[in-house]
């Protein structure tokens, strides 16, 4: 029992770290305003790469917390809970932001047809920051298959999927891309294609007790992945005169290696921190507001700079003032909304 509690606690720490990283990524949005002579872009490129682990770790957490759902609920109960906790809030906030844009005149009222609403919500064309919900829903739809693997065989099967999937789905395509090779690569493992590798990885890393030597190999690979991400993006973008995506992508090799290393590091840090009762209280409190960060940040990313007059290109805004103030505002707003009957269901 104590071991299970410890694992839950460190996962909460991971969840908070992931939410903070997401905020920093988005207060650092000047990365996407490339300029070869722009003073902010080199630092924005580093920040973008360093905090790129946010979404991969968020998906890894899903693998940890949901892989044993059959022990708690039926398949229909699993989907009912996922719909209420994620899909309903996602649809509500998408519609809310569409309504805001209509009121601002950014979208004409006569454009709002059933087809438009479907296209906007399913394609994240109104709230671009909601793109990750598509990946999350794909993970939710796939988890019943992973969870059905017998527990006695799960480590063996998942290790196989991650190993072969890493080579066929990620490593070979990356080598092919950077080398410009036209060699055929017809073999893939669809079960762990793209970001689907992360929930399986999350379960494996949570279950593993890694030796020091194994951690060192993971850290070295992670540093290599981060370095390739930073340097590769910088040099290729400067040469092209615009952002080159060769080294980007959450399921791309640089991100994959780096995210695994960050997970292992934060697992150890989180386990240590959560042993301190005072720090654990703070982390557990913040952990209650991580999902509202993903749902509500779109609002505050726009109004906070306007209210406080921040220079959104400054390092202080991107790394400190922006994330801290936005997080505080989200917590206060979510706390109030959760106190209102019925309405509280839009912020689980």
C-alpha positions in Angstrom: 0.0 0.0 0.0 2.8 2.5 0.9 4.5 1.8 -2.4 1.3 2.6 -4.3 0.9 5.9 -2.4 4.4 6.9 -3.2 3.8 6.3 -6.9 0.7 8.3 -6.9 2.5 11.2 -5.2 5.4 11.3 -7.7 2.9 11.2 -10.6 1.2 14.3 -9.2 4.6 16.0 -9.2 5.1 14.9 -12.8 1.6 16.3 -13.7 2.4 19.7 -12.1 5.8 19.8 -13.8 4.2 19.0 -17.2 1.5 21.7 -16.7 4.1 24.4 -15.8 6.2 23.3 -18.8 3.1 23.7 -21.1 2.6 27.3 -19.8 6.3 28.1 -20.4 6.1 26.7 -23.9 3.2 29.0 -24.6 4.5 32.2 -23.0 7.5 31.5 -25.2 5.4 31.6 -28.3 7.7 34.1 -29.8 9.7 31.1 -30.9 7.3 30.7 -33.8 8.0 34.3 -34.9 11.3 33.5 -36.5 13.8 36.2 -37.4 17.5 35.5 -38.2 18.4 38.8 -36.5 15.7 38.7 -33.8 17.4 39.0 -30.4 14.8 36.7 -28.7 14.9 33.8 -31.1 18.1 31.9 -29.9 16.8 31.9 -26.3 13.3 31.1 -27.5 14.7 28.1 -29.3 16.5 26.8 -26.2 13.4 27.3 -24.0 11.2 25.6 -26.6 13.5 22.6 -26.7 14.1 22.4 -22.9 10.4 22.4 -22.0 9.3 20.2 -25.0 8.8 17.2 -22.6 5.4 18.6 -21.4 3.1 16.7 -23.7 5.0 13.4 -23.8 5.1 13.3 -20.0 1.4 14.2 -19.9 0.7 11.2 -22.1 3.0 9.0 -20.1 1.0 9.8 -17.0 -2.1 8.6 -18.8 -0.4 5.2 -19.2 0.5 5.1 -15.6 -2.9 6.1 -14.1 -5.2 4.3 -16.5 -3.5 1.1 -17.5 -5.2 -0.9 -14.7 -8.7 0.6 -15.2 -10.2 -2.8 -15.7 -9.5 -3.4 -12.0 -11.8 -0.5 -11.1 -14.4 -0.1 -13.8 -16.0 -1.8 -16.8 -15.1 -0.8 -20.4 -18.2 1.3 -20.6 -17.5 2.9 -17.2 -14.0 3.8 -18.4 -15.3 5.6 -21.5 -18.1 7.3 -19.5 -15.5 8.7 -17.1 -13.2 9.8 -19.9 -16.1 11.5 -21.7 -17.2 13.4 -18.6 -13.7 14.4 -17.4 -12.1 15.3 -20.8 -14.4 15.3 -23.8 -17.3 17.3 -22.3 -15.0 20.0 -20.9 -13.1 20.1 -24.2 -16.2 20.6 -26.3 -17.6 23.2 -23.8 -14.4 25.3 -23.9 -14.1 25.0 -27.6 -17.7 26.3 -28.0 -16.9 29.0 -25.4 -14.0 30.3 -27.3 -15.9 30.2 -30.6 -18.6 32.3 -28.9 -16.0 34.8 -27.7 -14.7 35.2 -31.3 -18.2 35.7 -32.6 -18.7 38.5 -30.0 -15.4 40.1 -30.9 -16.3 40.0 -34.6 -13.5 37.6 -35.5 -16.1 35.1 -36.8 -19.3 36.1 -38.5 -22.4 34.7 -36.9 -23.7 33.3 -40.2 -20.6 31.2 -40.5 -21.6 29.1 -37.4 -23.2 26.1 -39.0 -23.2 22.5 -37.7 -20.5 21.6 -40.2 -18.4 24.6 -39.1 -18.7 23.7 -35.4 -17.7 20.1 -36.2 -14.7 21.1 -38.3 -13.6 23.7 -35.8 -13.8 21.4 -32.8 -12.4 18.3 -34.4 -9.7 20.2 -36.3 -8.8 22.7 -33.5 -9.0 25.5 -36.0 -10.3 28.0 -33.5 -8.2 27.1 -30.4 -4.9 26.0 -31.8 -3.6 25.2 -28.3 -6.2 22.4 -28.1 -4.4 20.3 -30.7 -3.0 17.9 -28.1 -6.6 16.8 -27.2 -6.7 14.8 -30.4 -3.6 12.9 -29.3 -5.0 12.4 -25.9 -8.3 11.0 -27.2 -6.4 8.6 -29.5 -4.5 7.4 -26.4 -7.8 7.0 -24.5 -9.3 5.0 -27.4 -6.2 2.7 -27.5 -5.7 2.1 -23.8 -8.3 -0.6 -23.5 -6.2 -2.7 -25.9 -3.0 -2.1 -23.9 -4.8 -2.6 -20.6 -6.2 -6.0 -21.8 -2.7 -7.5 -21.8 -2.3 -9.8 -18.8 -0.4 -8.3 -16.0 2.0 -11.2 -15.9 3.0 -10.6 -19.5 2.6 -6.8 -19.6 6.3 -6.0 -19.0 7.4 -8.4 -21.7 4.9 -7.3 -24.3 5.3 -3.6 -23.6 9.1 -3.9 -23.8 8.7 -5.6 -27.1 6.3 -2.9 -28.4 8.5 -0.1 -27.3 11.8 -1.6 -28.5 10.6 -2.6 -32.0 8.3 0.4 -32.3 11.2 2.7 -31.4 13.4 1.2 -34.2 10.8 0.9 -36.9 8.4 3.8 -36.2 10.9 6.4 -34.9 14.6 5.7 -35.4 14.7 4.5 -39.0 12.4 7.3 -40.3 14.5 9.9 -38.4 17.7 8.6 -39.9 16.1 8.5 -43.3 14.8 12.0 -43.0 18.1 13.6 -41.9 20.2 11.6 -44.4 17.8 12.3 -47.3 17.6 8.6 -48.1 15.0 7.3 -50.5 15.2 3.7 -49.1 11.9 2.0 -48.6 10.8 1.6 -44.9 7.5 -0.4 -45.2 7.5 -2.0 -41.7 5.9 -0.2 -38.7 4.2 -1.2 -35.5 0.8 0.7 -35.6 0.0 -0.1 -32.0 2.7 2.3 -30.8 2.9 4.7 -33.8 3.4 8.4 -33.2 2.6 9.5 -29.6 1.0 6.2 -28.8 4.4 5.0 -27.6 4.2 7.4 -24.6 1.5 5.7 -22.5 3.3 2.4 -22.9 6.6 4.0 -22.1 5.1 5.7 -19.0 3.8 2.3 -17.7 7.2 0.7 -18.2 9.2 3.6 -16.6 6.8 3.7 -13.6 7.1 0.0 -13.1 10.9 -0.2 -13.5 13.5 0.1 -10.8 16.4 1.4 -12.8 20.0 0.9 -11.8 22.4 3.8 -11.7 24.2 2.7 -14.8 20.9 2.4 -16.7 19.9 5.9 -15.6 23.3 7.3 -16.8 22.7 5.8 -20.3 19.2 7.3 -20.4 20.5 10.7 -19.3 23.3 10.7 -21.9 20.8 9.8 -24.6 18.5 12.5 -23.3 21.2 15.2 -23.4 22.0 14.0 -26.9 18.4 14.3 -27.9 18.1 17.8 -26.4 21.3 19.0 -28.0 20.2 17.7 -31.4 16.9 19.4 -31.0 18.4 22.8 -30.1 21.4 22.8 -32.4 19.7 21.1 -35.3 16.7 23.5 -35.2 18.9 26.5 -34.8 21.4 25.8 -37.6 18.8 24.5 -40.1 16.4 27.3 -39.5 19.1 30.0 -39.8 20.2 28.4 -43.1 16.6 28.2 -44.4 15.5 31.6 -43.2 12.5 30.0 -41.4 11.7 27.4 -38.8 12.7 23.9 -40.0 10.8 21.1 -38.4 13.3 18.3 -39.1 14.3 18.0 -35.4 10.9 18.8 -33.9 7.9 16.7 -33.3 6.9 15.1 -30.0 7.3 11.5 -31.3 10.6 12.4 -33.1 13.8 10.9 -31.9 15.2 14.1 -30.2 12.0 14.6 -28.2 11.6 10.9 -27.4 15.1 10.4 -26.0 14.9 13.7 -24.0 11.4 13.1 -22.6 12.3 9.7 -21.3 15.4 11.2 -19.6 13.3 14.0 -18.0 10.7 11.5 -16.9 13.3 9.4 -15.1 14.9 12.5 -13.5 11.6 13.9 -12.4 10.5 10.6 -11.0 13.4 10.6 -8.7 13.0 14.2 -7.8 9.3 13.9 -7.3 9.7 10.8 -5.1 12.2 12.7 -2.9 10.1 15.9 -2.7 6.9 14.2 -1.8 8.5 12.7 1.3 8.5 16.3 2.7 4.9 16.8 4.1 4.9 20.6 3.6 6.1 20.3 0.0 3.7 17.5 -0.7 0.8 19.7 0.4 1.8 22.3 -2.2 2.3 19.8 -5.0 -1.0 18.1 -4.2 -2.8 21.4 -4.2 -1.3 22.4 -7.6 -2.1 19.0 -8.9 -5.8 19.7 -8.6 -5.4 22.5 -11.2 -3.3 20.9 -13.9 -6.1 20.0 -16.2 -7.7 23.5 -16.0 -4.3 24.8 -17.2 -4.7 23.0 -20.5 -8.3 24.1 -20.9 -8.1 27.8 -19.8 -4.6 29.0 -20.6 -5.8 30.3 -24.0 -7.7 33.1 -22.2 -5.0 34.2 -19.9 -2.1 34.0 -22.4 -3.9 36.9 -24.2 -5.2 39.0 -21.3 -2.2 38.9 -18.9 0.2 40.7 -21.2 -2.5 43.3 -22.0 -3.4 43.9 -18.3 0.2 44.1 -17.0 1.8 45.5 -20.1 4.5 42.8 -20.3 7.0 42.6 -23.0 6.2 39.1 -24.3 9.7 38.8 -25.8 11.5 39.4 -22.5 13.0 36.4 -20.7 11.5 37.4 -17.4 8.0 37.2 -18.9 8.6 34.0 -20.7 10.2 32.1 -17.8 8.8 33.7 -14.7 6.1 36.4 -14.7 4.0 35.0 -17.5 3.7 31.3 -16.2 3.4 32.3 -12.5 0.7 34.9 -13.0 -1.3 32.8 -15.5 -1.1 29.8 -13.2 -2.3 31.9 -10.3 -5.2 33.3 -12.3 -6.2 29.8 -13.6 -6.2 28.4 -10.0 -8.4 31.3 -8.7 -10.8 31.1 -11.7 -11.1 27.3 -11.5 -11.6 27.3 -7.8 -14.6 29.7 -8.2 -16.1 27.8 -11.1 -15.8 24.5 -9.2 -18.0 26.0 -6.4 -20.9 26.6 -8.8 -23.3 23.7 -9.2 -23.6 22.2 -12.6 -21.0 24.6 -14.1 -18.3 22.9 -12.1 -18.5 19.9 -14.5 -16.7 22.0 -17.2 -13.6 22.0 -15.0 -13.1 18.5 -13.5 
